[in-house]
Amino acid sequence: MNHEKESELQFIRDFVADACFENDICCDQLRSLWTAYCLRHDLIVDTYEYDQSIMDIWNVIEDAGGGGEQDTAFWSNFDSFDDFMCAYLV
């Protein structure tokens, strides 16, 4: 992974670590950041690189307590999170 791509992914990780996903705006901002990242770096949904990167983001959400314990209106587990995040890419 090149430095610029890794820096952008780290920005998303940092956003996730600091965000409150009980707020709809934060969920929408995350999806927008993710969509822009995927378009900029030609990530295609359900490919190995895409799946590894989205799982990386999910792991940060779970570490921050925003996974299954703190459900949002948009996701309650990884599958629903993955569906939410790729909505503008498919």
WOQUI-V46581 format. One line per field, one symbol per residue. psi: psi as a letter, one per 40 degrees, with the letter a starting at -180 (. if undefined). burial: b if it has 9 or more other ideal C-beta (glycine too) atoms within 8 Angstrom, else e. A space follows every 50 residues. Layout:
psi->???
burial->???
//
This chain:
psi->hidddddddddddddddeiheehdddddddddddddddddefhhifiddd dddddddddddddeeebddgiiedieaddddddddedee.
burial->eeeebbebbebbbebbbebebeeeebbebbbebbbebbeeeebebeeeeb bebbbbbbebbbeeebbeebebebbeeeebbbbbbbeeee
//
